[in-house]
Amino acid sequence: MADKEYKLKDLPFPKRYFWSYSHAWDRTSLPLSLIIEQLIKYGRFKDHINLFVYFPYDELKSAYFNKVRPVMSGEIKLRPDMITTEMDLRNVKYMDFLFKVLKDVVT
């Protein structure tokens, strides 16, 4: 299942989380998995909570557990030399916890 893409200009998150955002990117759309990954790495707690407010829970869960989590946890390596960092593993535990806690709140 392909990620639905969201227009970068319409997202309620600071654009600086998405690399070299410029006004020319107003037409750019990003897949949800990439949005999640960038917010996990660069966002703040309120941004992580807003993921659950802004996106449908089932879509968010599918993108995280099928695409983002396997790479961050080291289950899937995008390159042979890719090494999972301690920060990645902490982020995985943190996001797993958020999904567990917020499941009943947002559904």
Phi and psi restraints in degrees (range 20) as a CNS / XPLOR table:
assign (resid 1 and name C) (resid 2 and name N)
       (resid 2 and name CA) (resid 2 and name C) 1.0 -78.8 20.0 2
assign (resid 2 and name N) (resid 2 and name CA)
       (resid 2 and name C) (resid 3 and name N) 1.0 145.5 20.0 2
assign (resid 2 and name C) (resid 3 and name N)
       (resid 3 and name CA) (resid 3 and name C) 1.0 -65.8 20.0 2
assign (resid 3 and name N) (resid 3 and name CA)
       (resid 3 and name C) (resid 4 and name N) 1.0 138.3 20.0 2
assign (resid 3 and name C) (resid 4 and name N)
       (resid 4 and name CA) (resid 4 and name C) 1.0 -71.6 20.0 2
assign (resid 4 and name N) (resid 4 and name CA)
       (resid 4 and name C) (resid 5 and name N) 1.0 143.9 20.0 2
assign (resid 4 and name C) (resid 5 and name N)
       (resid 5 and name CA) (resid 5 and name C) 1.0 -102.5 20.0 2
assign (resid 5 and name N) (resid 5 and name CA)
       (resid 5 and name C) (resid 6 and name N) 1.0 146.6 20.0 2
assign (resid 5 and name C) (resid 6 and name N)
       (resid 6 and name CA) (resid 6 and name C) 1.0 -122.1 20.0 2
assign (resid 6 and name N) (resid 6 and name CA)
       (resid 6 and name C) (resid 7 and name N) 1.0 138.5 20.0 2
assign (resid 6 and name C) (resid 7 and name N)
       (resid 7 and name CA) (resid 7 and name C) 1.0 -66.5 20.0 2
assign (resid 7 and name N) (resid 7 and name CA)
       (resid 7 and name C) (resid 8 and name N) 1.0 129.2 20.0 2
assign (resid 7 and name C) (resid 8 and name N)
       (resid 8 and name CA) (resid 8 and name C) 1.0 -59.6 20.0 2
assign (resid 8 and name N) (resid 8 and name CA)
       (resid 8 and name C) (resid 9 and name N) 1.0 -38.8 20.0 2
assign (resid 8 and name C) (resid 9 and name N)
       (resid 9 and name CA) (resid 9 and name C) 1.0 -66.7 20.0 2
assign (resid 9 and name N) (resid 9 and name CA)
       (resid 9 and name C) (resid 10 and name N) 1.0 -22.4 20.0 2
assign (resid 9 and name C) (resid 10 and name N)
       (resid 10 and name CA) (resid 10 and name C) 1.0 -90.9 20.0 2
assign (resid 10 and name N) (resid 10 and name CA)
       (resid 10 and name C) (resid 11 and name N) 1.0 -7.5 20.0 2
assign (resid 10 and name C) (resid 11 and name N)
       (resid 11 and name CA) (resid 11 and name C) 1.0 -75.4 20.0 2
assign (resid 11 and name N) (resid 11 and name CA)
       (resid 11 and name C) (resid 12 and name N) 1.0 142.7 20.0 2
assign (resid 11 and name C) (resid 12 and name N)
       (resid 12 and name CA) (resid 12 and name C) 1.0 -86.3 20.0 2
assign (resid 12 and name N) (resid 12 and name CA)
       (resid 12 and name C) (resid 13 and name N) 1.0 25.2 20.0 2
assign (resid 12 and name C) (resid 13 and name N)
       (resid 13 and name CA) (resid 13 and name C) 1.0 -114.5 20.0 2
assign (resid 13 and name N) (resid 13 and name CA)
       (resid 13 and name C) (resid 14 and name N) 1.0 152.3 20.0 2
assign (resid 13 and name C) (resid 14 and name N)
       (resid 14 and name CA) (resid 14 and name C) 1.0 -57.0 20.0 2
assign (resid 14 and name N) (resid 14 and name CA)
       (resid 14 and name C) (resid 15 and name N) 1.0 131.8 20.0 2
assign (resid 14 and name C) (resid 15 and name N)
       (resid 15 and name CA) (resid 15 and name C) 1.0 -66.6 20.0 2
assign (resid 15 and name N) (resid 15 and name CA)
       (resid 15 and name C) (resid 16 and name N) 1.0 -21.0 20.0 2
assign (resid 15 and name C) (resid 16 and name N)
       (resid 16 and name CA) (resid 16 and name C) 1.0 -65.1 20.0 2
assign (resid 16 and name N) (resid 16 and name CA)
       (resid 16 and name C) (resid 17 and name N) 1.0 -17.5 20.0 2
assign (resid 16 and name C) (resid 17 and name N)
       (resid 17 and name CA) (resid 17 and name C) 1.0 -70.5 20.0 2
assign (resid 17 and name N) (resid 17 and name CA)
       (resid 17 and name C) (resid 18 and name N) 1.0 -14.3 20.0 2
assign (resid 17 and name C) (resid 18 and name N)
       (resid 18 and name CA) (resid 18 and name C) 1.0 -111.5 20.0 2
assign (resid 18 and name N) (resid 18 and name CA)
       (resid 18 and name C) (resid 19 and name N) 1.0 59.0 20.0 2
assign (resid 18 and name C) (resid 19 and name N)
       (resid 19 and name CA) (resid 19 and name C) 1.0 54.8 20.0 2
assign (resid 19 and name N) (resid 19 and name CA)
       (resid 19 and name C) (resid 20 and name N) 1.0 -127.3 20.0 2
assign (resid 19 and name C) (resid 20 and name N)
       (resid 20 and name CA) (resid 20 and name C) 1.0 -94.7 20.0 2
assign (resid 20 and name N) (resid 20 and name CA)
       (resid 20 and name C) (resid 21 and name N) 1.0 61.8 20.0 2
assign (resid 20 and name C) (resid 21 and name N)
       (resid 21 and name CA) (resid 21 and name C) 1.0 -61.2 20.0 2
assign (resid 21 and name N) (resid 21 and name CA)
       (resid 21 and name C) (resid 22 and name N) 1.0 133.9 20.0 2
assign (resid 21 and name C) (resid 22 and name N)
       (resid 22 and name CA) (resid 22 and name C) 1.0 -138.6 20.0 2
assign (resid 22 and name N) (resid 22 and name CA)
       (resid 22 and name C) (resid 23 and name N) 1.0 170.5 20.0 2
assign (resid 22 and name C) (resid 23 and name N)
       (resid 23 and name CA) (resid 23 and name C) 1.0 -63.8 20.0 2
assign (resid 23 and name N) (resid 23 and name CA)
       (resid 23 and name C) (resid 24 and name N) 1.0 -21.9 20.0 2
assign (resid 23 and name C) (resid 24 and name N)
       (resid 24 and name CA) (resid 24 and name C) 1.0 -66.3 20.0 2
assign (resid 24 and name N) (resid 24 and name CA)
       (resid 24 and name C) (resid 25 and name N) 1.0 -19.1 20.0 2
assign (resid 24 and name C) (resid 25 and name N)
       (resid 25 and name CA) (resid 25 and name C) 1.0 -84.5 20.0 2
assign (resid 25 and name N) (resid 25 and name CA)
       (resid 25 and name C) (resid 26 and name N) 1.0 5.8 20.0 2
assign (resid 25 and name C) (resid 26 and name N)
       (resid 26 and name CA) (resid 26 and name C) 1.0 -58.4 20.0 2
assign (resid 26 and name N) (resid 26 and name CA)
       (resid 26 and name C) (resid 27 and name N) 1.0 -21.7 20.0 2
assign (resid 26 and name C) (resid 27 and name N)
       (resid 27 and name CA) (resid 27 and name C) 1.0 -97.2 20.0 2
assign (resid 27 and name N) (resid 27 and name CA)
       (resid 27 and name C) (resid 28 and name N) 1.0 -2.4 20.0 2
assign (resid 27 and name C) (resid 28 and name N)
       (resid 28 and name CA) (resid 28 and name C) 1.0 -77.8 20.0 2
assign (resid 28 and name N) (resid 28 and name CA)
       (resid 28 and name C) (resid 29 and name N) 1.0 138.7 20.0 2
assign (resid 28 and name C) (resid 29 and name N)
       (resid 29 and name CA) (resid 29 and name C) 1.0 -117.7 20.0 2
assign (resid 29 and name N) (resid 29 and name CA)
       (resid 29 and name C) (resid 30 and name N) 1.0 146.2 20.0 2
assign (resid 29 and name C) (resid 30 and name N)
       (resid 30 and name CA) (resid 30 and name C) 1.0 -124.4 20.0 2
assign (resid 30 and name N) (resid 30 and name CA)
       (resid 30 and name C) (resid 31 and name N) 1.0 145.5 20.0 2
assign (resid 30 and name C) (resid 31 and name N)
       (resid 31 and name CA) (resid 31 and name C) 1.0 -69.9 20.0 2
assign (resid 31 and name N) (resid 31 and name CA)
       (resid 31 and name C) (resid 32 and name N) 1.0 150.8 20.0 2
assign (resid 31 and name C) (resid 32 and name N)
       (resid 32 and name CA) (resid 32 and name C) 1.0 -58.1 20.0 2
assign (resid 32 and name N) (resid 32 and name CA)
       (resid 32 and name C) (resid 33 and name N) 1.0 -37.9 20.0 2
assign (resid 32 and name C) (resid 33 and name N)
       (resid 33 and name CA) (resid 33 and name C) 1.0 -60.0 20.0 2
assign (resid 33 and name N) (resid 33 and name CA)
       (resid 33 and name C) (resid 34 and name N) 1.0 -38.3 20.0 2
assign (resid 33 and name C) (resid 34 and name N)
       (resid 34 and name CA) (resid 34 and name C) 1.0 -71.4 20.0 2
assign (resid 34 and name N) (resid 34 and name CA)
       (resid 34 and name C) (resid 35 and name N) 1.0 -37.6 20.0 2
assign (resid 34 and name C) (resid 35 and name N)
       (resid 35 and name CA) (resid 35 and name C) 1.0 -61.8 20.0 2
assign (resid 35 and name N) (resid 35 and name CA)
       (resid 35 and name C) (resid 36 and name N) 1.0 -46.5 20.0 2
assign (resid 35 and name C) (resid 36 and name N)
       (resid 36 and name CA) (resid 36 and name C) 1.0 -59.8 20.0 2
assign (resid 36 and name N) (resid 36 and name CA)
       (resid 36 and name C) (resid 37 and name N) 1.0 -48.9 20.0 2
assign (resid 36 and name C) (resid 37 and name N)
       (resid 37 and name CA) (resid 37 and name C) 1.0 -57.9 20.0 2
assign (resid 37 and name N) (resid 37 and name CA)
       (resid 37 and name C) (resid 38 and name N) 1.0 -46.5 20.0 2
assign (resid 37 and name C) (resid 38 and name N)
       (resid 38 and name CA) (resid 38 and name C) 1.0 -65.5 20.0 2
assign (resid 38 and name N) (resid 38 and name CA)
       (resid 38 and name C) (resid 39 and name N) 1.0 -39.7 20.0 2
assign (resid 38 and name C) (resid 39 and name N)
       (resid 39 and name CA) (resid 39 and name C) 1.0 -70.5 20.0 2
assign (resid 39 and name N) (resid 39 and name CA)
       (resid 39 and name C) (resid 40 and name N) 1.0 -34.7 20.0 2
assign (resid 39 and name C) (resid 40 and name N)
       (resid 40 and name CA) (resid 40 and name C) 1.0 -63.3 20.0 2
assign (resid 40 and name N) (resid 40 and name CA)
       (resid 40 and name C) (resid 41 and name N) 1.0 -44.0 20.0 2
assign (resid 40 and name C) (resid 41 and name N)
       (resid 41 and name CA) (resid 41 and name C) 1.0 -74.9 20.0 2
assign (resid 41 and name N) (resid 41 and name CA)
       (resid 41 and name C) (resid 42 and name N) 1.0 -39.5 20.0 2
assign (resid 41 and name C) (resid 42 and name N)
       (resid 42 and name CA) (resid 42 and name C) 1.0 -118.2 20.0 2
assign (resid 42 and name N) (resid 42 and name CA)
       (resid 42 and name C) (resid 43 and name N) 1.0 -12.2 20.0 2
assign (resid 42 and name C) (resid 43 and name N)
       (resid 43 and name CA) (resid 43 and name C) 1.0 -80.1 20.0 2
assign (resid 43 and name N) (resid 43 and name CA)
       (resid 43 and name C) (resid 44 and name N) 1.0 171.5 20.0 2
assign (resid 43 and name C) (resid 44 and name N)
       (resid 44 and name CA) (resid 44 and name C) 1.0 -104.5 20.0 2
assign (resid 44 and name N) (resid 44 and name CA)
       (resid 44 and name C) (resid 45 and name N) 1.0 173.2 20.0 2
assign (resid 44 and name C) (resid 45 and name N)
       (resid 45 and name CA) (resid 45 and name C) 1.0 -53.6 20.0 2
assign (resid 45 and name N) (resid 45 and name CA)
       (resid 45 and name C) (resid 46 and name N) 1.0 -45.1 20.0 2
assign (resid 45 and name C) (resid 46 and name N)
       (resid 46 and name CA) (resid 46 and name C) 1.0 -62.7 20.0 2
assign (resid 46 and name N) (resid 46 and name CA)
       (resid 46 and name C) (resid 47 and name N) 1.0 -31.8 20.0 2
assign (resid 46 and name C) (resid 47 and name N)
       (resid 47 and name CA) (resid 47 and name C) 1.0 -68.3 20.0 2
assign (resid 47 and name N) (resid 47 and name CA)
       (resid 47 and name C) (resid 48 and name N) 1.0 -38.4 20.0 2
assign (resid 47 and name C) (resid 48 and name N)
       (resid 48 and name CA) (resid 48 and name C) 1.0 -66.2 20.0 2
assign (resid 48 and name N) (resid 48 and name CA)
       (resid 48 and name C) (resid 49 and name N) 1.0 -41.0 20.0 2
assign (resid 48 and name C) (resid 49 and name N)
       (resid 49 and name CA) (resid 49 and name C) 1.0 -65.6 20.0 2
assign (resid 49 and name N) (resid 49 and name CA)
       (resid 49 and name C) (resid 50 and name N) 1.0 -40.5 20.0 2
assign (resid 49 and name C) (resid 50 and name N)
       (resid 50 and name CA) (resid 50 and name C) 1.0 -65.2 20.0 2
assign (resid 50 and name N) (resid 50 and name CA)
       (resid 50 and name C) (resid 51 and name N) 1.0 -22.7 20.0 2
assign (resid 50 and name C) (resid 51 and name N)
       (resid 51 and name CA) (resid 51 and name C) 1.0 -55.4 20.0 2
assign (resid 51 and name N) (resid 51 and name CA)
       (resid 51 and name C) (resid 52 and name N) 1.0 -43.4 20.0 2
assign (resid 51 and name C) (resid 52 and name N)
       (resid 52 and name CA) (resid 52 and name C) 1.0 -75.4 20.0 2
assign (resid 52 and name N) (resid 52 and name CA)
       (resid 52 and name C) (resid 53 and name N) 1.0 -22.6 20.0 2
assign (resid 52 and name C) (resid 53 and name N)
       (resid 53 and name CA) (resid 53 and name C) 1.0 -82.7 20.0 2
assign (resid 53 and name N) (resid 53 and name CA)
       (resid 53 and name C) (resid 54 and name N) 1.0 -42.2 20.0 2
assign (resid 53 and name C) (resid 54 and name N)
       (resid 54 and name CA) (resid 54 and name C) 1.0 -81.8 20.0 2
assign (resid 54 and name N) (resid 54 and name CA)
       (resid 54 and name C) (resid 55 and name N) 1.0 -37.5 20.0 2
assign (resid 54 and name C) (resid 55 and name N)
       (resid 55 and name CA) (resid 55 and name C) 1.0 -106.1 20.0 2
assign (resid 55 and name N) (resid 55 and name CA)
       (resid 55 and name C) (resid 56 and name N) 1.0 149.0 20.0 2
assign (resid 55 and name C) (resid 56 and name N)
       (resid 56 and name CA) (resid 56 and name C) 1.0 -60.8 20.0 2
assign (resid 56 and name N) (resid 56 and name CA)
       (resid 56 and name C) (resid 57 and name N) 1.0 135.3 20.0 2
assign (resid 56 and name C) (resid 57 and name N)
       (resid 57 and name CA) (resid 57 and name C) 1.0 -56.0 20.0 2
assign (resid 57 and name N) (resid 57 and name CA)
       (resid 57 and name C) (resid 58 and name N) 1.0 -47.0 20.0 2
assign (resid 57 and name C) (resid 58 and name N)
       (resid 58 and name CA) (resid 58 and name C) 1.0 -63.5 20.0 2
assign (resid 58 and name N) (resid 58 and name CA)
       (resid 58 and name C) (resid 59 and name N) 1.0 -38.5 20.0 2
assign (resid 58 and name C) (resid 59 and name N)
       (resid 59 and name CA) (resid 59 and name C) 1.0 -67.6 20.0 2
assign (resid 59 and name N) (resid 59 and name CA)
       (resid 59 and name C) (resid 60 and name N) 1.0 -42.8 20.0 2
assign (resid 59 and name C) (resid 60 and name N)
       (resid 60 and name CA) (resid 60 and name C) 1.0 -62.1 20.0 2
assign (resid 60 and name N) (resid 60 and name CA)
       (resid 60 and name C) (resid 61 and name N) 1.0 -46.6 20.0 2
assign (resid 60 and name C) (resid 61 and name N)
       (resid 61 and name CA) (resid 61 and name C) 1.0 -61.4 20.0 2
assign (resid 61 and name N) (resid 61 and name CA)
       (resid 61 and name C) (resid 62 and name N) 1.0 -45.0 20.0 2
assign (resid 61 and name C) (resid 62 and name N)
       (resid 62 and name CA) (resid 62 and name C) 1.0 -62.2 20.0 2
assign (resid 62 and name N) (resid 62 and name CA)
       (resid 62 and name C) (resid 63 and name N) 1.0 -47.4 20.0 2
assign (resid 62 and name C) (resid 63 and name N)
       (resid 63 and name CA) (resid 63 and name C) 1.0 -63.3 20.0 2
assign (resid 63 and name N) (resid 63 and name CA)
       (resid 63 and name C) (resid 64 and name N) 1.0 -42.3 20.0 2
assign (resid 63 and name C) (resid 64 and name N)
       (resid 64 and name CA) (resid 64 and name C) 1.0 -68.5 20.0 2
assign (resid 64 and name N) (resid 64 and name CA)
       (resid 64 and name C) (resid 65 and name N) 1.0 -53.4 20.0 2
assign (resid 64 and name C) (resid 65 and name N)
       (resid 65 and name CA) (resid 65 and name C) 1.0 -75.0 20.0 2
assign (resid 65 and name N) (resid 65 and name CA)
       (resid 65 and name C) (resid 66 and name N) 1.0 -24.3 20.0 2
assign (resid 65 and name C) (resid 66 and name N)
       (resid 66 and name CA) (resid 66 and name C) 1.0 -95.8 20.0 2
assign (resid 66 and name N) (resid 66 and name CA)
       (resid 66 and name C) (resid 67 and name N) 1.0 -24.6 20.0 2
assign (resid 66 and name C) (resid 67 and name N)
       (resid 67 and name CA) (resid 67 and name C) 1.0 -122.8 20.0 2
assign (resid 67 and name N) (resid 67 and name CA)
       (resid 67 and name C) (resid 68 and name N) 1.0 -46.3 20.0 2
assign (resid 67 and name C) (resid 68 and name N)
       (resid 68 and name CA) (resid 68 and name C) 1.0 -80.7 20.0 2
assign (resid 68 and name N) (resid 68 and name CA)
       (resid 68 and name C) (resid 69 and name N) 1.0 -52.3 20.0 2
assign (resid 68 and name C) (resid 69 and name N)
       (resid 69 and name CA) (resid 69 and name C) 1.0 -59.5 20.0 2
assign (resid 69 and name N) (resid 69 and name CA)
       (resid 69 and name C) (resid 70 and name N) 1.0 -45.4 20.0 2
assign (resid 69 and name C) (resid 70 and name N)
       (resid 70 and name CA) (resid 70 and name C) 1.0 -58.1 20.0 2
assign (resid 70 and name N) (resid 70 and name CA)
       (resid 70 and name C) (resid 71 and name N) 1.0 -35.2 20.0 2
assign (resid 70 and name C) (resid 71 and name N)
       (resid 71 and name CA) (resid 71 and name C) 1.0 -75.6 20.0 2
assign (resid 71 and name N) (resid 71 and name CA)
       (resid 71 and name C) (resid 72 and name N) 1.0 -46.2 20.0 2
assign (resid 71 and name C) (resid 72 and name N)
       (resid 72 and name CA) (resid 72 and name C) 1.0 -64.9 20.0 2
assign (resid 72 and name N) (resid 72 and name CA)
       (resid 72 and name C) (resid 73 and name N) 1.0 -33.4 20.0 2
assign (resid 72 and name C) (resid 73 and name N)
       (resid 73 and name CA) (resid 73 and name C) 1.0 -83.2 20.0 2
assign (resid 73 and name N) (resid 73 and name CA)
       (resid 73 and name C) (resid 74 and name N) 1.0 -11.6 20.0 2
assign (resid 73 and name C) (resid 74 and name N)
       (resid 74 and name CA) (resid 74 and name C) 1.0 91.2 20.0 2
assign (resid 74 and name N) (resid 74 and name CA)
       (resid 74 and name C) (resid 75 and name N) 1.0 1.9 20.0 2
assign (resid 74 and name C) (resid 75 and name N)
       (resid 75 and name CA) (resid 75 and name C) 1.0 -63.6 20.0 2
assign (resid 75 and name N) (resid 75 and name CA)
       (resid 75 and name C) (resid 76 and name N) 1.0 -36.5 20.0 2
assign (resid 75 and name C) (resid 76 and name N)
       (resid 76 and name CA) (resid 76 and name C) 1.0 -122.3 20.0 2
assign (resid 76 and name N) (resid 76 and name CA)
       (resid 76 and name C) (resid 77 and name N) 1.0 132.1 20.0 2
assign (resid 76 and name C) (resid 77 and name N)
       (resid 77 and name CA) (resid 77 and name C) 1.0 -109.4 20.0 2
assign (resid 77 and name N) (resid 77 and name CA)
       (resid 77 and name C) (resid 78 and name N) 1.0 125.0 20.0 2
assign (resid 77 and name C) (resid 78 and name N)
       (resid 78 and name CA) (resid 78 and name C) 1.0 -75.8 20.0 2
assign (resid 78 and name N) (resid 78 and name CA)
       (resid 78 and name C) (resid 79 and name N) 1.0 -24.3 20.0 2
assign (resid 78 and name C) (resid 79 and name N)
       (resid 79 and name CA) (resid 79 and name C) 1.0 -138.0 20.0 2
assign (resid 79 and name N) (resid 79 and name CA)
       (resid 79 and name C) (resid 80 and name N) 1.0 149.5 20.0 2
assign (resid 79 and name C) (resid 80 and name N)
       (resid 80 and name CA) (resid 80 and name C) 1.0 -60.3 20.0 2
assign (resid 80 and name N) (resid 80 and name CA)
       (resid 80 and name C) (resid 81 and name N) 1.0 -30.8 20.0 2
assign (resid 80 and name C) (resid 81 and name N)
       (resid 81 and name CA) (resid 81 and name C) 1.0 -89.6 20.0 2
assign (resid 81 and name N) (resid 81 and name CA)
       (resid 81 and name C) (resid 82 and name N) 1.0 5.8 20.0 2
assign (resid 81 and name C) (resid 82 and name N)
       (resid 82 and name CA) (resid 82 and name C) 1.0 -72.2 20.0 2
assign (resid 82 and name N) (resid 82 and name CA)
       (resid 82 and name C) (resid 83 and name N) 1.0 130.4 20.0 2
assign (resid 82 and name C) (resid 83 and name N)
       (resid 83 and name CA) (resid 83 and name C) 1.0 -119.8 20.0 2
assign (resid 83 and name N) (resid 83 and name CA)
       (resid 83 and name C) (resid 84 and name N) 1.0 132.1 20.0 2
assign (resid 83 and name C) (resid 84 and name N)
       (resid 84 and name CA) (resid 84 and name C) 1.0 -76.1 20.0 2
assign (resid 84 and name N) (resid 84 and name CA)
       (resid 84 and name C) (resid 85 and name N) 1.0 130.2 20.0 2
assign (resid 84 and name C) (resid 85 and name N)
       (resid 85 and name CA) (resid 85 and name C) 1.0 -93.0 20.0 2
assign (resid 85 and name N) (resid 85 and name CA)
       (resid 85 and name C) (resid 86 and name N) 1.0 164.5 20.0 2
assign (resid 85 and name C) (resid 86 and name N)
       (resid 86 and name CA) (resid 86 and name C) 1.0 -60.7 20.0 2
assign (resid 86 and name N) (resid 86 and name CA)
       (resid 86 and name C) (resid 87 and name N) 1.0 -37.0 20.0 2
assign (resid 86 and name C) (resid 87 and name N)
       (resid 87 and name CA) (resid 87 and name C) 1.0 -64.1 20.0 2
assign (resid 87 and name N) (resid 87 and name CA)
       (resid 87 and name C) (resid 88 and name N) 1.0 -41.9 20.0 2
assign (resid 87 and name C) (resid 88 and name N)
       (resid 88 and name CA) (resid 88 and name C) 1.0 -59.7 20.0 2
assign (resid 88 and name N) (resid 88 and name CA)
       (resid 88 and name C) (resid 89 and name N) 1.0 -44.7 20.0 2
assign (resid 88 and name C) (resid 89 and name N)
       (resid 89 and name CA) (resid 89 and name C) 1.0 -65.7 20.0 2
assign (resid 89 and name N) (resid 89 and name CA)
       (resid 89 and name C) (resid 90 and name N) 1.0 -38.1 20.0 2
assign (resid 89 and name C) (resid 90 and name N)
       (resid 90 and name CA) (resid 90 and name C) 1.0 -65.4 20.0 2
assign (resid 90 and name N) (resid 90 and name CA)
       (resid 90 and name C) (resid 91 and name N) 1.0 -41.2 20.0 2
assign (resid 90 and name C) (resid 91 and name N)
       (resid 91 and name CA) (resid 91 and name C) 1.0 -63.5 20.0 2
assign (resid 91 and name N) (resid 91 and name CA)
       (resid 91 and name C) (resid 92 and name N) 1.0 -37.2 20.0 2
assign (resid 91 and name C) (resid 92 and name N)
       (resid 92 and name CA) (resid 92 and name C) 1.0 -63.7 20.0 2
assign (resid 92 and name N) (resid 92 and name CA)
       (resid 92 and name C) (resid 93 and name N) 1.0 -46.9 20.0 2
assign (resid 92 and name C) (resid 93 and name N)
       (resid 93 and name CA) (resid 93 and name C) 1.0 -61.1 20.0 2
assign (resid 93 and name N) (resid 93 and name CA)
       (resid 93 and name C) (resid 94 and name N) 1.0 -42.2 20.0 2
assign (resid 93 and name C) (resid 94 and name N)
       (resid 94 and name CA) (resid 94 and name C) 1.0 -62.6 20.0 2
assign (resid 94 and name N) (resid 94 and name CA)
       (resid 94 and name C) (resid 95 and name N) 1.0 -48.5 20.0 2
assign (resid 94 and name C) (resid 95 and name N)
       (resid 95 and name CA) (resid 95 and name C) 1.0 -68.4 20.0 2
assign (resid 95 and name N) (resid 95 and name CA)
       (resid 95 and name C) (resid 96 and name N) 1.0 -37.9 20.0 2
assign (resid 95 and name C) (resid 96 and name N)
       (resid 96 and name CA) (resid 96 and name C) 1.0 -58.7 20.0 2
assign (resid 96 and name N) (resid 96 and name CA)
       (resid 96 and name C) (resid 97 and name N) 1.0 -41.6 20.0 2
assign (resid 96 and name C) (resid 97 and name N)
       (resid 97 and name CA) (resid 97 and name C) 1.0 -64.1 20.0 2
assign (resid 97 and name N) (resid 97 and name CA)
       (resid 97 and name C) (resid 98 and name N) 1.0 -44.6 20.0 2
assign (resid 97 and name C) (resid 98 and name N)
       (resid 98 and name CA) (resid 98 and name C) 1.0 -60.4 20.0 2
assign (resid 98 and name N) (resid 98 and name CA)
       (resid 98 and name C) (resid 99 and name N) 1.0 -42.1 20.0 2
assign (resid 98 and name C) (resid 99 and name N)
       (resid 99 and name CA) (resid 99 and name C) 1.0 -62.8 20.0 2
assign (resid 99 and name N) (resid 99 and name CA)
       (resid 99 and name C) (resid 100 and name N) 1.0 -40.6 20.0 2
assign (resid 99 and name C) (resid 100 and name N)
       (resid 100 and name CA) (resid 100 and name C) 1.0 -65.8 20.0 2
assign (resid 100 and name N) (resid 100 and name CA)
       (resid 100 and name C) (resid 101 and name N) 1.0 -46.7 20.0 2
assign (resid 100 and name C) (resid 101 and name N)
       (resid 101 and name CA) (resid 101 and name C) 1.0 -70.8 20.0 2
assign (resid 101 and name N) (resid 101 and name CA)
       (resid 101 and name C) (resid 102 and name N) 1.0 -42.5 20.0 2
assign (resid 101 and name C) (resid 102 and name N)
       (resid 102 and name CA) (resid 102 and name C) 1.0 -87.5 20.0 2
assign (resid 102 and name N) (resid 102 and name CA)
       (resid 102 and name C) (resid 103 and name N) 1.0 -5.9 20.0 2
assign (resid 102 and name C) (resid 103 and name N)
       (resid 103 and name CA) (resid 103 and name C) 1.0 -53.8 20.0 2
assign (resid 103 and name N) (resid 103 and name CA)
       (resid 103 and name C) (resid 104 and name N) 1.0 -51.3 20.0 2
assign (resid 103 and name C) (resid 104 and name N)
       (resid 104 and name CA) (resid 104 and name C) 1.0 -75.3 20.0 2
assign (resid 104 and name N) (resid 104 and name CA)
       (resid 104 and name C) (resid 105 and name N) 1.0 -22.1 20.0 2
assign (resid 104 and name C) (resid 105 and name N)
       (resid 105 and name CA) (resid 105 and name C) 1.0 -76.2 20.0 2
assign (resid 105 and name N) (resid 105 and name CA)
       (resid 105 and name C) (resid 106 and name N) 1.0 -41.3 20.0 2
assign (resid 105 and name C) (resid 106 and name N)
       (resid 106 and name CA) (resid 106 and name C) 1.0 -96.9 20.0 2
assign (resid 106 and name N) (resid 106 and name CA)
       (resid 106 and name C) (resid 107 and name N) 1.0 -12.1 20.0 2
